[in-house]
Amino acid sequence: MTSPTPHSVPPLRVPDKGDLTQGSIRHHLIRLTLPMIWGILAIISFQLVDTYYVSLLGTEQLAAFSYTFPVTYGIFSIFIGMGIATSSVVSRLIGEKQYESVKRVTSHAMFIVLLLSILAALIGIPFLSELFGAMGADENAIRLISSYMIPYFIGTFFVSMPVVGNAALRATGDAMIPAGIMTVSAIANAILDPLLIFGLGGFPRLELFGAAIATVISNFCAMGAGLYIMYRRGLFDFSHIINLHEFSNSCKRLLIIGLPAGLTSMLPSVVNSSINRLLSHDGDAAVAAFGAASRIEAFTLVIMMALSIGMAPIIGQNWGARQFDRVRDTIKNALIFSVLWSAFVAVCLGLFASSIAELFSEDALLDHYIILYLLIVPLSYPLGNLTHGWGSVYNAIGKPQISASLLFLKMIVLMIPAATIGYTLYGVVGVFSALCVVNIVTGLGFHIWSWKKTGSIS
């Protein structure tokens, strides 16, 4: 096995403002976070736009689509983990000035994503009925679910590759290009959705199948753009994939972070699947409301998500450069903003809960459940979102096992039993109340414990 030629692609190009070990921390946070706001809005809009158009097909179709969310999010979470790992490893290598290793690791990350995508399809398609049946879906719902999930499984690589490629670009200090790629992809999805779901403009009426096809095609375009820009920036080289030189080293670096980060990212889908099973006893309206409210929630917390993503390269580069004071300053600034913004979001959702619910349905029971969620669960945001902020910190410095352990405690050990007890005692209201209480308790506990550790971080 021969080593790839170092100059087979352009040398690594870090943007002029890509050195995050110098300059104002707040300036870097703002510069990297703002583009990610519309970038994440674009990602979330895929599900939100799909949810809106599918809701126009009827409650039965919306309920079936809601069953798919935990599974698609679980698959997506695997690649979120790979994106987190790529960002962490690449940013720290840049901080250490190991530029040739950056190219190798990023190229191998793309190859790992391809292998994982194939594996997901080979496992998911044959066991689709069993999987959704275990979640409480009946035979008719599974028929509708299959029309969405089969093309989604087949196109998994196109959906997942942009996640990892954009993470590599952000690690170099560039948030504008990834945000632009995601935005264009979301616009394409919004255009294709009504055409393929309802059969407008001469296209066939494909309903849920059409929603999946629109998602795959849009992400295919994003994948092509991302690979081209990565190549031009010197972040991607096919020779590293053909020769697999030091592939085992790349796998070790990436998977030691990607696996726990990916599993951690999957935990919400496990929780949501359990909650869907509980709510299915109350009918399609409860399941559909939880699915719709979850998407609304994700949409409103975009800035928090953008902040978590934006601060990771800053922490990673400074950790690699061993500038630990800058690491602590980044954490402090990010978490203060997290609390303030989360409180603002909670107030807005409470005030406009009824108006928001009416956007999704004219079904009175469905609206009732959405309103209940938006009045109860957001109360936990200010403290609950600290958990995710700290998770981003530990992933960025290459210590995902800490984040994974504490989030496992929150999601699996506490939240699922609490939701079960809540449902047994108070039904749907009990489930939503349990989510709120667990978020508050674990968020506060995680923050106090982690803040003490920052005093000795090294």
C-alpha positions in Angstrom: 0.0 0.0 0.0 1.5 3.3 -1.1 1.0 6.7 0.5 -1.1 9.1 -1.5 0.7 11.9 -3.3 0.7 14.9 -1.1 0.0 17.3 -4.0 -2.7 15.3 -5.8 -5.2 18.0 -4.7 -4.7 21.6 -3.8 -3.0 22.2 -0.4 -5.3 22.8 2.6 -6.7 26.3 2.4 -7.9 27.7 5.7 -9.9 31.0 5.3 -8.3 34.2 6.3 -10.5 34.3 9.5 -10.1 30.6 10.1 -7.5 30.9 12.9 -9.7 30.8 16.0 -6.8 30.8 18.4 -6.5 34.5 18.0 -8.9 37.4 18.3 -12.1 38.1 20.2 -14.0 35.0 21.5 -17.3 36.8 21.2 -16.5 37.9 17.7 -15.8 34.3 16.6 -18.9 33.0 18.3 -21.1 35.6 16.5 -19.3 35.0 13.2 -19.7 31.3 13.3 -23.1 31.2 14.9 -25.0 33.6 12.7 -24.6 31.7 9.4 -25.5 28.5 11.2 -28.9 30.0 12.2 -30.2 30.0 8.7 -28.3 26.8 7.9 -30.0 24.9 10.7 -33.3 26.6 9.8 -32.8 25.1 6.4 -32.2 21.6 7.8 -35.2 21.8 10.1 -37.3 23.1 7.3 -37.0 19.8 5.6 -39.1 18.1 8.4 -41.2 21.2 9.0 -42.1 21.7 5.3 -42.7 18.0 4.9 -44.9 18.0 8.0 -47.0 20.9 6.7 -47.7 19.3 3.3 -48.3 15.8 4.7 -50.7 17.3 7.2 -52.8 18.5 4.3 -53.2 14.9 3.2 -55.0 14.1 6.5 -54.5 13.1 10.1 -53.9 9.4 9.2 -51.0 10.4 6.9 -49.6 12.9 9.4 -49.7 10.2 12.1 -47.8 7.8 9.9 -45.2 10.4 9.1 -44.8 11.2 12.8 -43.9 7.5 13.3 -41.0 7.9 10.9 -39.4 10.9 12.7 -37.7 8.9 15.6 -36.3 6.5 13.0 -35.1 9.1 10.5 -33.7 11.1 13.4 -32.0 8.0 14.7 -30.3 7.3 11.4 -29.4 11.0 11.0 -28.0 11.0 14.5 -25.4 8.4 13.4 -24.1 10.9 10.9 -24.4 13.8 13.3 -22.0 11.8 15.4 -19.6 11.5 12.5 -20.0 15.2 11.8 -19.2 16.0 15.4 -16.2 13.7 15.3 -15.0 15.2 12.0 -15.3 18.8 13.4 -13.5 17.9 16.6 -10.6 16.0 15.0 -10.1 18.4 12.1 -10.3 21.6 14.3 -7.8 20.2 16.8 -5.5 19.1 14.0 -5.6 22.6 12.6 -4.8 24.0 16.0 -1.8 21.6 16.1 -0.8 22.7 12.5 -1.1 19.1 11.1 -2.6 20.1 7.8 -1.8 16.9 5.8 -3.5 14.8 8.4 -6.6 17.1 8.1 -7.0 16.0 4.4 -6.6 12.4 5.2 -9.0 12.3 8.1 -11.7 14.2 6.2 -11.4 12.0 3.1 -11.7 8.9 5.3 -14.7 10.3 7.1 -16.6 10.5 3.8 -15.7 6.8 3.1 -16.9 5.8 6.5 -20.2 7.6 5.9 -20.7 5.7 2.7 -20.2 2.3 4.5 -22.5 3.3 7.3 -25.2 4.4 4.8 -25.1 1.1 3.0 -25.3 -0.8 6.4 -28.4 1.3 7.5 -30.3 0.4 4.3 -29.4 -3.3 4.5 -30.7 -3.4 8.1 -33.6 -1.0 7.9 -35.5 -2.1 4.8 -35.9 -5.9 5.7 -37.0 -5.1 9.2 -39.2 -2.1 8.5 -42.5 -3.7 9.5 -41.1 -5.2 12.7 -39.5 -1.9 13.7 -42.6 0.3 13.3 -44.9 -2.4 14.6 -42.9 -2.4 17.8 -43.6 1.4 18.0 -47.3 0.8 17.9 -48.1 1.4 14.2 -50.9 -0.7 12.8 -50.9 -2.5 9.4 -52.3 0.5 7.5 -49.9 2.9 9.1 -47.0 0.6 8.2 -48.1 0.6 4.6 -47.9 4.4 4.6 -44.7 4.5 6.5 -43.0 2.1 4.0 -43.8 4.4 1.1 -41.6 7.0 2.9 -38.9 5.0 4.6 -37.9 2.7 1.7 -36.7 5.5 -0.6 -35.3 7.3 2.5 -33.2 4.2 3.4 -31.9 3.9 -0.2 -30.9 7.6 -0.3 -29.3 7.6 3.1 -25.8 8.5 1.8 -27.1 11.6 0.0 -28.9 12.8 3.1 -25.9 12.1 5.4 -22.8 13.2 3.5 -23.6 16.9 3.6 -23.7 16.7 7.4 -20.1 15.5 7.7 -18.8 17.5 4.8 -20.2 20.8 6.2 -18.7 19.9 9.6 -15.3 19.7 8.0 -15.7 23.1 6.4 -16.8 24.7 9.7 -13.8 23.3 11.4 -11.7 25.5 9.2 -13.5 28.5 10.5 -15.9 28.9 7.6 -19.6 28.8 8.5 -20.9 30.7 5.4 -20.4 28.1 2.8 -22.0 25.2 4.8 -24.9 27.5 5.6 -25.3 28.4 1.9 -25.3 24.7 0.9 -28.0 23.8 3.4 -30.1 26.8 2.4 -30.1 26.0 -1.3 -30.9 22.4 -0.5 -33.9 23.4 1.7 -35.2 25.7 -1.0 -35.0 22.8 -3.5 -36.9 20.6 -1.1 -39.6 23.2 -0.5 -40.1 23.5 -4.3 -40.2 19.7 -4.9 -42.4 18.8 -2.0 -45.8 20.1 -3.3 -44.9 18.9 -6.9 -44.2 15.3 -5.8 -46.6 15.0 -2.9 -49.7 16.4 -4.6 -48.8 15.8 -8.2 -48.7 19.4 -9.3 -47.3 20.7 -12.6 -47.7 17.4 -14.4 -45.8 15.3 -11.8 -47.4 12.1 -10.5 -49.2 12.3 -7.1 -46.8 10.3 -4.8 -47.9 11.5 -1.3 -45.4 10.2 1.4 -43.2 8.6 -1.3 -42.9 12.0 -3.0 -41.9 13.6 0.3 -39.0 11.1 0.6 -37.9 11.5 -3.0 -37.9 15.3 -2.6 -35.6 15.0 0.4 -33.2 12.6 -1.3 -32.9 14.7 -4.5 -32.4 18.0 -2.6 -29.6 16.4 -0.5 -28.0 14.9 -3.5 -27.4 18.4 -4.9 -26.0 19.4 -1.5 -23.6 16.5 -1.5 -22.3 17.4 -5.0 -21.7 21.0 -4.0 -20.0 20.0 -0.7 -17.6 17.5 -2.3 -16.6 20.1 -4.9 -15.9 22.8 -2.4 -14.0 20.4 -0.1 -11.8 19.4 -3.0 -11.1 23.0 -4.0 -10.2 23.7 -0.3 -7.8 20.8 -0.1 -10.0 18.9 2.4 -10.9 15.9 0.2 -8.7 13.6 -1.9 -9.9 10.4 -3.6 -6.4 9.0 -3.4 -6.8 8.6 0.4 -9.9 6.5 -0.2 -8.4 4.5 -3.0 -5.2 3.7 -1.1 -6.7 3.8 2.4 -3.3 4.9 3.7 -3.5 5.1 7.6 -7.2 4.3 7.4 -7.1 2.5 10.7 -5.6 5.6 12.3 -8.4 7.8 10.9 -11.1 5.3 12.0 -9.7 5.3 15.5 -9.6 9.1 15.7 -13.1 9.5 14.3 -15.0 6.6 15.7 -13.7 7.1 19.3 -15.7 10.3 19.1 -18.3 9.5 16.4 -19.7 6.4 18.0 -20.5 7.8 21.5 -21.6 11.1 19.9 -23.8 9.3 17.4 -25.3 7.0 20.0 -26.0 10.1 22.2 -27.6 11.9 19.3 -29.9 8.8 18.8 -31.1 8.9 22.4 -33.9 11.4 21.7 -35.2 9.1 19.0 -35.3 6.2 21.4 -37.2 8.5 23.9 -39.6 9.7 21.2 -40.3 6.2 20.1 -41.2 5.2 23.6 -43.4 8.3 24.0 -45.1 7.6 20.6 -45.9 4.1 21.9 -47.5 5.6 25.1 -49.4 8.2 23.2 -50.7 5.7 20.6 -53.1 4.5 23.2 -54.8 7.9 23.0 -55.2 7.7 19.2 -53.7 9.3 16.1 -54.3 12.9 17.3 -51.9 12.5 20.3 -49.2 10.9 18.2 -49.5 13.5 15.4 -49.5 16.3 18.0 -46.3 15.1 19.6 -44.7 14.8 16.2 -45.8 18.3 15.1 -44.8 19.9 18.5 -41.4 18.3 18.4 -40.7 19.8 15.0 -42.0 23.2 16.2 -39.7 22.9 19.2 -36.7 22.1 17.1 -37.5 25.1 14.8 -37.7 27.6 17.7 -34.4 26.5 19.2 -32.4 27.0 16.1 -30.2 29.7 17.6 -29.3 27.4 20.5 -28.3 24.6 18.1 -26.3 27.1 15.9 -24.5 28.3 19.0 -23.5 24.7 20.0 -22.2 24.0 16.5 -20.5 27.4 16.2 -18.6 27.2 19.4 -17.2 23.7 18.7 -14.5 24.7 16.2 -13.4 27.5 18.5 -13.1 25.1 21.4 -11.4 22.5 19.2 -8.8 24.8 17.7 -7.9 26.3 21.0 -7.8 22.9 22.7 -5.4 21.7 20.0 -3.3 24.9 20.5 -3.5 24.3 24.4 -5.0 27.7 25.0 -7.3 26.6 27.8 -8.2 30.1 29.0 -9.8 30.7 25.7 -11.7 27.4 25.9 -13.2 28.4 29.3 -14.1 31.9 28.0 -15.9 30.4 25.1 -17.9 28.1 27.3 -18.9 30.9 29.7 -20.1 33.2 26.9 -22.0 30.5 25.2 -23.9 29.2 28.2 -24.9 32.7 29.4 -26.5 33.3 26.0 -28.1 29.8 26.1 -30.0 30.6 29.3 -31.2 34.0 28.1 -32.3 32.8 24.7 -34.1 29.7 26.0 -36.1 31.7 28.4 -37.2 34.1 25.6 -38.3 31.1 23.5 -40.3 29.6 26.3 -42.2 32.8 26.8 -43.0 33.2 23.1 -44.2 29.6 22.7 -46.5 30.0 25.7 -48.0 33.2 24.5 -48.6 32.0 20.9 -49.4 28.4 21.6 -52.9 28.5 20.2 -52.0 30.4 17.0 -49.1 28.0 16.3 -51.3 24.9 16.8 -53.9 26.3 14.3 -51.2 26.4 11.6 -51.0 22.6 11.6 -54.6 21.4 11.8 -58.3 22.2 12.2 -58.7 19.1 14.3 -59.7 20.4 17.8 -58.2 17.5 19.7 -54.9 17.7 17.8 -54.7 21.4 18.4 -55.5 20.8 22.1 -52.5 18.4 22.5 -50.1 20.7 20.6 -51.1 23.6 22.9 -50.5 21.5 26.0 -47.0 20.6 24.9 -46.1 24.2 24.1 -47.4 25.4 27.5 -45.6 22.7 29.6 -42.3 21.5 28.0 -40.7 24.9 27.1 -40.7 25.8 30.8 -37.7 23.5 31.0 -35.7 25.1 28.2 -33.5 27.6 30.2 -31.9 24.9 32.4 -32.5 21.8 30.2 -30.6 23.2 27.2 -27.5 23.5 29.4 -27.1 19.8 29.0 -26.7 20.1 25.2 -24.3 23.0 25.5 -22.0 21.0 27.7 -22.3 18.0 25.5 -20.9 20.0 22.6 -18.0 21.1 24.8 -17.0 17.6 25.7 -17.3 16.4 22.1 -15.2 19.3 20.8 -12.3 18.5 23.2 -12.4 14.8 22.3 -14.0 13.5 25.5 -17.4 12.3 24.2 -17.7 9.5 26.8 -18.5 12.1 29.5 -21.3 13.7 27.4 -22.6 10.2 26.4 -22.7 8.9 29.9 -24.6 11.9 31.3 -27.1 12.1 28.4 -27.7 8.4 28.7 -28.6 8.9 32.4 -31.0 11.7 31.4 -32.7 10.1 28.4 -32.8 6.4 29.2 -32.5 6.0 33.0 -34.7 9.0 33.9 -36.8 10.2 31.1 -38.4 7.0 29.8 -39.5 5.8 33.2 -40.7 9.3 34.2 -42.8 9.5 31.0 -44.3 6.1 31.7 -45.2 7.0 35.2 -46.6 10.3 34.0 -48.8 8.6 31.4 -50.0 6.1 34.0 -51.0 8.8 36.4 -52.2 11.7 34.2 -52.2 10.5 30.6 -50.9 12.9 27.9 -50.4 15.8 30.3 -48.4 13.5 32.6 -46.0 12.6 29.7 -45.4 16.3 28.9 -44.9 17.2 32.6 -42.4 14.4 33.0 -40.4 15.7 30.1 -40.3 19.1 31.7 -39.2 18.0 35.2 -36.5 15.7 33.9 -35.1 18.4 31.6 -34.8 20.9 34.6 -33.3 18.5 37.1 -30.7 17.0 34.7 -29.8 20.3 33.1 -29.1 21.9 36.5 -27.2 18.9 37.8 -25.1 18.5 34.6 -24.2 22.2 34.6 -23.1 22.3 38.3 -21.0 19.2 37.9 -19.4 20.3 34.6 -18.7 23.9 35.7 -16.7 22.6 38.6 -14.6 20.5 36.2 -13.7 23.5 34.1 -11.6 24.8 36.9 -9.1 22.0 36.3 -9.7 21.5 32.5 -6.4 20.6 30.8 
